[in-house]
Amino acid sequence: YSLSARSEDEKAVTEYLKKTPPNVIINVVDGTNLERNLYLTEKVKTLGIPMIVAVNMADELMRSGINLNAEKLSSDLGVPITLISAKKKKGIDKLLDTALNLKTPPEKVSYSLTDRKIYEKIERILDGTLTKKPLKSEKFTQKADRIITHRIWGLPIFALIMTTVYYLSLSLGGKEGNALSDFFV
């Protein structure tokens, strides 16, 4: 996920890219974890080697109701983007055609940004390129979870539920509650 080589295999790859630059880099990223994967993309851009980004698992994104605007992502990153599904072998031909005809390297970037700033940049880019469509098949429990775990309404809802349970246990469980209490005392 980084050009900062920490292991021997990472060092070998980084050295190879710097000493023997390829004609083109096909950067395959996991579409379901774009933020982490695009960090490497930003770092590879510093090499100035022509690159295409293949967003794998694009079918999984669509299935989960997430739409990726590949054209906008390509414009924002400054590299061609191709949506693929390696498992279903979709988009591979377009990816290879684009890679074979790619001559222009991305604008070479020298990063003086901290890792945090790079992730903030990626987050801004993804905010403008990813949209989540509400799924028709969303279950009641998912809707309830979204409300109950809301950062503002979650605590008041929790307090209301606990107060109700406490009240019901005292009012409805009178004799049984007293008998149970006597048993343990």
Backbone bond lengths (Angstrom), bond angles and torsions (degrees), N, CA, C in turn:
res aa  C-N    CA-C-N  psi(-1)  N-CA   C-N-CA  omega(-1)  CA-C   N-CA-C  phi
1 Y - - - 1.455 - - 1.515 112.70 -
2 S 1.325 116.95 4.61 1.457 118.98 -176.04 1.519 109.97 -154.12
3 L 1.330 116.22 158.97 1.456 120.83 173.71 1.521 111.32 -90.48
4 S 1.315 116.66 -4.81 1.459 120.88 174.98 1.521 107.50 -77.08
5 A 1.328 115.26 97.59 1.461 120.48 -172.97 1.521 111.38 -70.16
6 R 1.318 115.37 120.13 1.466 120.79 178.60 1.529 111.31 -109.87
7 S 1.318 116.62 -30.65 1.463 119.74 179.18 1.531 108.76 -111.01
8 E 1.313 115.93 169.76 1.465 120.36 -177.92 1.526 112.18 -63.09
9 D 1.343 117.74 -40.94 1.462 119.39 -179.57 1.528 111.10 -67.82
10 E 1.347 118.03 -36.42 1.463 120.81 176.78 1.527 110.26 -65.78
11 K 1.337 116.78 -39.90 1.462 120.57 178.02 1.521 110.69 -62.12
12 A 1.337 116.44 -42.77 1.456 120.62 -179.11 1.527 111.24 -62.92
13 V 1.325 117.18 -43.31 1.463 121.10 -179.87 1.524 110.26 -65.63
14 T 1.319 116.83 -45.76 1.465 121.13 -179.05 1.521 110.89 -61.99
15 E 1.327 117.52 -45.67 1.464 121.07 178.65 1.523 111.21 -62.83
16 Y 1.332 116.60 -41.86 1.462 120.27 179.59 1.527 110.97 -61.00
17 L 1.337 116.24 -45.76 1.462 119.59 179.95 1.525 112.09 -61.87
18 K 1.315 116.50 -35.42 1.462 119.98 -178.26 1.533 112.30 -78.93
19 K 1.336 117.39 -37.44 1.464 120.82 -176.90 1.522 113.08 -85.52
20 T 1.326 116.79 -36.56 1.461 122.06 -177.11 1.520 109.15 -128.31
21 P 1.318 117.82 74.04 1.470 118.24 -175.40 1.532 111.72 -64.21
22 P 1.323 116.00 133.87 1.463 119.88 178.06 1.527 110.41 -74.47
23 N 1.332 115.88 168.83 1.463 120.76 177.26 1.525 111.26 -67.13
24 V 1.317 115.12 -35.32 1.460 120.28 -179.34 1.528 108.69 -154.88
25 I 1.322 115.41 148.20 1.460 120.92 175.13 1.517 107.59 -109.33
26 I 1.328 116.38 127.48 1.467 121.03 171.16 1.522 105.52 -99.60
27 N 1.312 114.58 106.44 1.461 121.73 -177.16 1.528 107.98 -94.86
28 V 1.329 116.83 103.26 1.458 121.72 -178.67 1.524 108.22 -88.89
29 V 1.328 115.55 120.35 1.466 120.61 -179.30 1.519 109.46 -117.92
30 D 1.313 115.25 150.57 1.461 122.38 178.51 1.526 108.33 -80.50
31 G 1.308 116.91 115.54 1.458 121.84 -178.07 1.512 113.44 -62.77
32 T 1.323 117.26 -23.01 1.460 119.70 -179.08 1.526 111.88 -87.10
33 N 1.333 117.06 -3.70 1.466 121.46 179.28 1.533 108.87 -142.34
34 L 1.323 115.72 56.00 1.457 120.33 -172.57 1.522 114.08 -65.57
35 E 1.307 117.61 -38.74 1.463 119.18 -175.47 1.526 111.37 -57.23
36 R 1.313 115.99 -48.14 1.467 119.77 -178.83 1.528 111.09 -67.37
37 N 1.318 117.26 -39.97 1.455 121.05 -176.32 1.525 112.78 -73.10
38 L 1.321 117.61 -32.86 1.461 119.80 -179.17 1.525 112.40 -73.34
39 Y 1.307 117.55 -15.21 1.457 120.77 173.51 1.532 108.89 -60.51
40 L 1.334 116.46 -47.40 1.462 120.43 178.01 1.529 110.13 -62.62
41 T 1.316 117.55 -39.64 1.462 121.44 178.82 1.527 110.06 -56.84
42 E 1.323 116.20 -45.79 1.470 120.10 179.15 1.524 110.91 -62.34
43 K 1.312 117.24 -38.84 1.460 120.75 179.74 1.536 111.34 -69.98
44 V 1.337 117.61 -39.19 1.473 121.23 -179.67 1.530 110.25 -66.01
45 K 1.327 116.93 -30.88 1.465 120.18 177.90 1.524 111.51 -59.19
46 T 1.329 117.55 -25.77 1.463 120.71 -179.66 1.528 112.05 -67.79
47 L 1.341 117.19 -17.30 1.462 120.91 -179.66 1.527 112.10 -78.59
48 G 1.331 117.33 -20.34 1.458 120.70 179.95 1.518 114.14 71.59
49 I 1.312 117.56 26.00 1.468 123.04 179.39 1.528 107.66 -100.04
50 P 1.366 118.18 137.25 1.469 118.54 176.55 1.525 110.52 -53.00
51 M 1.328 115.46 134.87 1.466 119.88 -174.50 1.521 109.96 -142.49
52 I 1.315 114.76 144.25 1.455 122.34 170.51 1.522 106.76 -124.17
53 V 1.314 115.75 140.67 1.457 120.55 178.88 1.524 108.27 -103.45
54 A 1.321 115.87 122.47 1.458 122.48 176.55 1.523 107.93 -101.25
55 V 1.317 116.66 110.94 1.468 120.81 179.23 1.523 107.06 -85.82
56 N 1.329 115.20 102.61 1.456 121.30 -178.76 1.534 110.31 -81.15
57 M 1.303 115.66 159.29 1.471 123.96 179.77 1.529 111.40 66.33
58 A 1.328 116.25 30.78 1.469 120.77 178.45 1.529 110.32 -60.31
59 D 1.328 116.89 -31.61 1.459 120.61 177.82 1.523 111.32 -65.76
60 E 1.327 116.97 -35.48 1.469 120.90 177.53 1.529 110.97 -66.99
61 L 1.323 115.98 -37.92 1.464 119.64 176.34 1.524 110.52 -58.97
62 M 1.332 115.49 -50.07 1.469 119.87 -178.40 1.523 111.36 -63.03
63 R 1.326 116.08 -40.42 1.462 120.40 -179.59 1.528 111.12 -62.91
64 S 1.335 116.41 -33.91 1.462 119.50 179.64 1.530 112.52 -87.18
65 G 1.334 116.76 7.04 1.454 120.44 174.98 1.512 114.43 84.06
66 I 1.332 117.53 18.14 1.458 121.17 179.76 1.522 108.89 -105.69
67 N 1.332 115.30 128.85 1.455 121.40 178.24 1.518 108.61 -105.59
68 L 1.321 116.62 127.98 1.457 122.21 178.18 1.514 108.43 -108.28
69 N 1.319 117.09 119.57 1.454 122.56 176.60 1.528 107.34 -82.99
70 A 1.322 115.98 92.48 1.466 121.54 -174.42 1.523 111.74 -64.93
71 E 1.328 117.40 -36.01 1.467 119.83 179.71 1.526 111.03 -63.87
72 K 1.323 116.61 -44.14 1.470 120.17 179.60 1.527 110.28 -67.90
73 L 1.327 117.09 -40.86 1.461 120.50 177.93 1.526 110.22 -60.90
74 S 1.332 116.52 -42.62 1.455 121.44 178.03 1.525 110.98 -61.17
75 S 1.316 115.94 -44.50 1.465 120.62 179.02 1.524 111.33 -63.89
76 D 1.325 116.89 -44.21 1.461 120.95 -178.15 1.529 112.65 -67.87
77 L 1.336 116.59 -36.23 1.466 119.95 -179.17 1.528 112.73 -86.01
78 G 1.335 115.90 -23.37 1.460 119.68 -178.85 1.514 113.52 79.83
79 V 1.332 116.96 22.23 1.465 121.98 177.00 1.526 108.74 -139.45
80 P 1.348 117.83 151.85 1.466 119.62 177.18 1.528 111.28 -64.51
81 I 1.319 115.66 143.94 1.469 122.16 179.27 1.522 107.67 -121.73
82 T 1.319 116.42 135.30 1.458 121.85 174.42 1.522 108.19 -129.01
83 L 1.318 116.47 131.93 1.467 121.51 177.10 1.519 107.95 -88.37
84 I 1.326 115.85 129.35 1.464 120.03 -179.36 1.521 110.43 -135.43
85 S 1.324 114.35 164.40 1.455 122.24 167.92 1.523 105.66 -133.90
86 A 1.313 116.12 99.55 1.463 120.61 -177.35 1.525 110.79 -62.04
87 K 1.326 116.33 -37.64 1.462 121.20 -178.44 1.536 110.99 -62.45
88 K 1.336 115.74 -41.32 1.469 120.38 -179.11 1.518 112.61 -96.55
89 K 1.331 116.03 2.03 1.468 122.76 179.35 1.536 112.23 57.07
90 K 1.334 115.96 41.54 1.469 120.96 178.70 1.514 109.89 -106.91
91 G 1.331 115.60 136.84 1.457 121.69 177.47 1.511 114.27 84.14
92 I 1.325 117.84 -1.99 1.469 121.65 -176.28 1.527 110.71 -68.09
93 D 1.346 117.07 -42.74 1.469 120.31 -179.89 1.527 111.11 -61.20
94 K 1.325 116.63 -44.31 1.467 120.52 178.53 1.523 110.30 -63.06
95 L 1.320 116.90 -40.76 1.460 121.74 178.42 1.524 110.59 -59.64
96 L 1.326 116.89 -48.73 1.467 120.63 -178.49 1.519 111.84 -66.08
97 D 1.335 117.40 -41.01 1.472 120.57 177.11 1.524 110.84 -59.79
98 T 1.322 115.98 -45.90 1.464 120.33 179.71 1.523 110.34 -63.45
99 A 1.330 117.03 -42.65 1.466 121.16 -178.96 1.528 111.18 -64.53
100 L 1.333 117.28 -40.83 1.468 120.66 -178.85 1.523 112.34 -68.19
101 N 1.313 116.90 -29.11 1.467 120.67 -177.86 1.528 113.13 -97.80
102 L 1.300 117.37 1.38 1.464 121.33 -177.03 1.526 110.00 -81.22
103 K 1.295 115.61 121.56 1.459 120.43 -179.02 1.525 112.05 -119.55
104 T 1.309 116.29 -28.80 1.453 120.62 -173.55 1.523 110.43 -88.64
105 P 1.318 116.36 123.71 1.466 117.69 175.69 1.522 110.28 -74.17
106 P 1.321 116.05 158.33 1.461 117.62 175.44 1.522 108.69 -64.93
107 E 1.305 115.42 158.49 1.458 118.73 176.64 1.520 107.57 -57.61
108 K 1.324 115.73 121.80 1.465 119.75 -176.25 1.516 109.13 -66.88
109 V 1.306 114.37 126.90 1.455 121.25 -177.24 1.520 107.60 -114.16
110 S 1.298 116.46 132.95 1.460 118.27 171.16 1.517 105.72 -109.70
111 Y 1.301 114.48 118.60 1.449 119.54 -173.71 1.512 112.12 -88.93
112 S 1.308 113.61 122.25 1.456 119.23 167.91 1.527 107.28 -109.93
113 L 1.340 114.58 6.73 1.460 119.59 -179.75 1.519 110.62 -78.11
114 T 1.311 115.68 149.15 1.458 119.89 174.02 1.526 108.34 -75.03
115 D 1.326 115.42 164.44 1.459 119.56 177.72 1.527 110.44 -56.54
116 R 1.316 116.13 -39.24 1.465 120.59 -179.42 1.526 110.88 -60.68
117 K 1.338 116.69 -42.56 1.468 121.05 -179.86 1.531 110.89 -66.81
118 I 1.332 116.56 -36.12 1.466 119.86 177.80 1.528 109.48 -65.06
119 Y 1.329 116.90 -44.74 1.463 120.20 178.28 1.523 111.43 -64.33
120 E 1.322 117.64 -36.20 1.470 120.28 176.52 1.522 110.75 -64.18
121 K 1.331 116.76 -40.26 1.470 121.04 177.12 1.531 109.93 -62.18
122 I 1.320 116.27 -45.89 1.466 120.99 179.93 1.525 109.94 -62.23
123 E 1.318 116.95 -41.56 1.469 120.86 179.42 1.529 110.72 -61.57
124 R 1.335 117.25 -42.20 1.475 120.62 177.61 1.525 110.78 -62.72
125 I 1.330 115.75 -42.60 1.470 119.96 179.41 1.521 110.05 -61.97
126 L 1.333 117.27 -47.01 1.462 120.96 -177.80 1.525 112.04 -67.51
127 D 1.336 117.54 -33.01 1.468 119.89 176.38 1.532 110.94 -59.23
128 G 1.336 116.21 -32.65 1.456 120.16 -179.27 1.515 114.58 -90.24
129 T 1.324 117.86 -8.69 1.470 119.57 -176.03 1.529 114.31 -117.75
130 L 1.316 117.87 -17.73 1.470 121.02 179.31 1.517 109.80 -106.90
131 T 1.321 116.21 130.56 1.461 120.72 173.62 1.513 108.54 -130.18
132 K 1.310 115.46 137.20 1.465 120.84 -179.95 1.509 108.67 -101.55
133 K 1.321 114.95 122.53 1.455 120.84 175.67 1.519 108.10 -90.06
134 P 1.333 117.38 136.84 1.467 117.55 176.33 1.529 109.95 -65.89
135 L 1.312 115.33 132.10 1.461 120.21 179.70 1.520 110.26 -82.33
136 K 1.324 116.36 137.12 1.463 120.23 176.95 1.516 110.86 -67.31
137 S 1.307 115.08 -27.18 1.465 119.15 -176.27 1.530 112.55 -87.43
138 E 1.328 116.87 9.31 1.463 119.06 -179.72 1.527 109.45 -60.97
139 K 1.309 115.89 127.82 1.455 120.89 -174.66 1.523 111.59 -81.74
140 F 1.327 114.21 160.43 1.454 121.01 179.58 1.522 111.46 -56.14
141 T 1.331 116.40 -41.36 1.462 119.49 -177.81 1.523 111.73 -64.01
142 Q 1.327 117.63 -35.70 1.454 120.49 177.64 1.529 110.71 -66.20
143 K 1.324 116.48 -40.28 1.461 120.49 177.46 1.525 110.05 -65.74
144 A 1.326 116.50 -43.53 1.466 120.68 179.27 1.525 110.38 -63.38
145 D 1.333 117.49 -42.69 1.466 121.01 178.19 1.525 111.28 -59.09
146 R 1.311 116.01 -41.79 1.459 120.08 -179.49 1.532 110.88 -61.75
147 I 1.328 117.15 -36.17 1.462 121.18 -179.89 1.527 110.70 -79.10
148 I 1.323 117.09 -47.93 1.463 121.45 -175.37 1.527 112.08 -67.22
149 T 1.317 117.12 -32.75 1.464 119.75 -179.37 1.526 112.55 -96.63
150 H 1.311 117.15 13.38 1.459 121.36 178.26 1.523 109.30 -60.69
151 R 1.318 117.33 141.18 1.467 119.54 -174.01 1.517 113.20 -67.99
152 I 1.324 118.65 -23.23 1.469 120.95 178.34 1.525 111.24 -99.31
153 W 1.319 117.88 -48.09 1.463 121.97 -174.52 1.516 113.78 -85.37
154 G 1.323 117.90 -13.60 1.464 121.21 -176.54 1.513 113.78 -59.30
155 L 1.324 117.74 -49.32 1.469 120.20 -178.35 1.527 112.91 -66.23
156 P 1.342 119.94 -45.85 1.466 117.88 176.83 1.535 113.17 -61.30
157 I 1.320 116.92 -37.36 1.468 120.04 178.28 1.524 109.68 -65.91
158 F 1.330 117.13 -43.19 1.461 121.57 177.70 1.532 110.50 -59.46
159 A 1.338 116.56 -45.60 1.468 120.92 -179.87 1.525 110.74 -61.97
160 L 1.324 116.96 -40.94 1.470 121.23 178.88 1.529 110.71 -63.78
161 I 1.301 117.02 -44.78 1.473 121.02 179.91 1.527 110.31 -63.66
162 M 1.327 117.43 -45.79 1.466 120.40 -178.69 1.534 111.14 -66.14
163 T 1.329 117.93 -38.12 1.464 121.44 177.76 1.520 109.98 -64.32
164 T 1.316 116.66 -42.58 1.467 121.66 178.83 1.521 110.72 -62.80
165 V 1.327 117.46 -45.43 1.466 121.27 179.30 1.527 110.10 -62.64
166 Y 1.317 117.17 -43.17 1.459 121.50 179.12 1.527 110.63 -62.63
167 Y 1.321 117.13 -46.83 1.467 121.65 179.60 1.531 111.06 -60.95
168 L 1.346 115.83 -45.99 1.466 119.94 -179.25 1.532 111.11 -64.74
169 S 1.312 116.99 -37.91 1.464 118.81 -179.45 1.521 111.30 -67.84
170 L 1.327 117.44 -32.99 1.461 120.30 178.35 1.522 112.03 -77.49
171 S 1.320 116.78 -41.60 1.463 119.18 -175.09 1.525 112.81 -80.71
172 L 1.308 118.39 -36.84 1.465 120.83 -177.11 1.531 112.18 -91.14
173 G 1.275 117.16 -25.40 1.459 119.36 -175.22 1.508 112.81 -102.60
174 G 1.310 117.96 34.27 1.458 122.83 -175.95 1.511 114.19 -54.47
175 K 1.333 118.00 -69.79 1.466 121.77 -176.31 1.521 111.16 -65.60
176 E 1.330 115.29 -45.42 1.465 118.70 -178.39 1.533 110.13 -65.15
177 G 1.343 116.46 -38.96 1.458 120.61 178.52 1.505 112.22 -64.98
178 N 1.340 116.71 -41.95 1.472 120.78 178.22 1.523 110.87 -65.03
179 A 1.318 117.06 -42.31 1.463 120.71 179.53 1.520 110.66 -63.22
180 L 1.322 116.70 -41.82 1.453 121.02 178.52 1.528 110.43 -66.30
181 S 1.313 116.83 -40.48 1.456 121.63 178.65 1.532 110.49 -63.65
182 D 1.373 116.56 -44.08 1.462 120.11 178.36 1.522 111.50 -62.15
183 F 1.315 116.50 -36.38 1.457 121.37 -179.13 1.525 111.09 -61.21
184 F 1.341 116.90 -42.03 1.457 120.55 -176.77 1.523 113.85 -85.24
185 V 1.310 118.28 -13.80 1.472 120.52 -178.39 1.487 110.81 -93.89
